[in-house]
């Protein structure tokens, strides 16, 4: 069976789970864990990706992210590739480190955000890595310690989570801690990790009761949400895929988009490909990167290389391009907005 494509959009929430190949350890010691965290510290701010919860377990990790300027797939590609190369070099091994593709589940915010934060942060307790909630509060390799204030990290979005428990920080921390403690005996929840999602009414009973949700009539293992949310996400994804397929089937390539942008902004193609700080050129190159990524599905890294841009510069250009396209009402297809 062919694997399903990723579903993503700016502002989307993703619960990401990634395991070691053959259940092997991907973190052998604190040096490995620190290496992984250092990569998060760089990649998440550069891509505008928010992280609300995370945990490192010896043979897998969880991340709870909100898509920023770049798709989560680009964020994960940078994170996993860089870490795997470093891990293999350090431990004198070769071959794949991670098991197949990581699992990415698009989540409905209102119903699941706090449930997922709690579920992810209780992982070390369930796995026996820490003995109790007090130890969990000080465990450096889990986002819970950052929310509790035991460890400081600028890259984790602590304020958004605490803001859901009140405006004043100290009382909010206390309410958050009580919320986590209340779920400490809940055990594993396959409904929050993609297991048992498909029309499993019994598996959803607790969540439906807790959140007053509608009965799940539609489902998809890539999506965590009620029927209306799942249907809306799949509909939007289908429309986007149809658009990209139509463009490609009509012969649209990077070169054709390049010509389109050059025509719109009245800039020679050679100038469009060359770096420069002139406002008109920067604007046109930004639209080119945005359309290459969004309309053709090209990775931002690949689009950036064609223009001599770094990964972070391509990401910023794509965001500028999005704003310009929306402001001017532009479309990449030749016969529109010409």
Protein Blocks (a to p, Z undefined) as FASTA:
>chain_A
ZZddddddehiacddddddehhiafbfbfklmmmmmmmmmmmmmmnopacfbdcddfkbc
cddddddfbcfklmmmmmmmmmmmmmmmmnopgdjfbgcjaddddddfklmmmmmmmmmm
mmmmmnomamblklmmmmmkbfklmmnopaccfkbcfklmmmmnojblklmmmmmmmmmm
mmmmnopafklnopakloplklmmmmmmmnopacdfbdcfkbgcdfklmmmmmmmmmmmm
mmmmmmmmnopafklmmmmmmmmnopafklmmpgcfbfklmmmmmmmmmmmmmmnopafk
lmmmmnopafklmmmmmmmmmmmmmmnopafbfkgoZZ
